[in-house]
Amino acid sequence: MRLVHMSRRCRAAQSLAGLGLVLLLLATPAQAQYVGREQDVIDLRLGQRVLVDDGTCPAGQVKEVSGSRMAETGIVRTTKCVPRFGPKKK
């Protein structure tokens, strides 16, 4: 009966370690890349964010294209205007 309790503890410890690893990976900031046109974004991955500086957003903002979810046809793109950080890039 004691071996059952130890295996439950081991499974609980492995679950907590796995959860900690996932949280660490999610907390790591990713660098967004800038492109000049939305057509230049070819292979967008799930969760990837690309900043598009094509002039469609108001002053001080840039368009963010992100791979939001999976569909039968591929990855669905979502666009929104976000604040621009730093100087304008060419």
C-alpha positions in Angstrom: 0.0 0.0 0.0 2.9 2.3 0.6 4.2 1.9 -2.9 0.9 3.3 -4.3 1.3 6.5 -2.2 4.9 7.0 -3.5 3.8 6.6 -7.1 1.0 9.1 -6.6 3.6 11.5 -5.2 5.9 11.0 -8.1 3.1 11.6 -10.6 2.1 14.8 -8.7 5.7 16.0 -8.7 6.1 15.3 -12.5 2.9 17.1 -13.2 4.0 20.2 -11.2 7.4 20.1 -13.0 5.7 20.0 -16.4 3.4 22.8 -15.4 6.3 24.9 -14.3 8.1 24.3 -17.6 5.1 25.3 -19.6 4.6 28.5 -17.5 8.3 29.4 -18.0 8.0 29.0 -21.8 4.9 31.1 -21.9 6.4 33.9 -19.8 9.4 34.3 -22.2 8.9 37.3 -24.4 9.2 36.7 -28.2 10.7 39.2 -30.6 8.3 40.4 -33.3 9.6 40.9 -36.7 8.7 43.9 -39.0 7.7 43.6 -42.6 6.5 46.3 -45.1 3.6 44.5 -46.6 1.1 41.9 -45.3 1.8 39.8 -48.4 5.4 39.3 -47.2 4.2 37.2 -44.3 4.3 33.7 -45.9 4.6 30.9 -43.4 2.8 32.2 -40.3 3.0 29.8 -37.4 0.4 29.3 -34.6 1.1 32.0 -32.0 3.6 33.9 -34.1 3.2 37.7 -34.3 4.5 39.8 -37.2 4.3 43.6 -37.2 3.3 45.0 -40.6 4.2 48.7 -41.3 2.0 49.4 -44.3 0.4 52.6 -43.2 -3.1 51.2 -42.6 -3.2 51.9 -38.9 -3.4 55.4 -37.2 -0.3 57.4 -36.4 1.8 55.9 -33.6 0.4 52.4 -34.3 1.4 49.4 -36.4 -0.6 46.4 -37.7 0.0 43.1 -35.8 -0.7 39.9 -37.7 -0.9 36.8 -35.6 -1.6 33.2 -36.1 -4.5 32.8 -33.8 -6.0 29.3 -34.2 -5.9 26.2 -36.4 -8.6 25.5 -39.0 -9.0 22.8 -41.6 -7.5 25.1 -44.3 -4.5 26.1 -42.1 -3.7 28.8 -39.6 -6.3 31.6 -39.2 -4.7 35.1 -39.2 -5.9 37.9 -36.9 -5.0 41.5 -37.4 -5.2 44.5 -35.1 -3.5 47.8 -34.6 -1.1 48.0 -31.6 1.1 50.8 -30.3 4.4 51.3 -32.1 7.5 51.0 -29.8 10.7 52.7 -30.8 11.4 54.6 -34.0 9.8 53.7 -37.3 11.6 50.9 -39.1 12.1 50.8 -42.9 
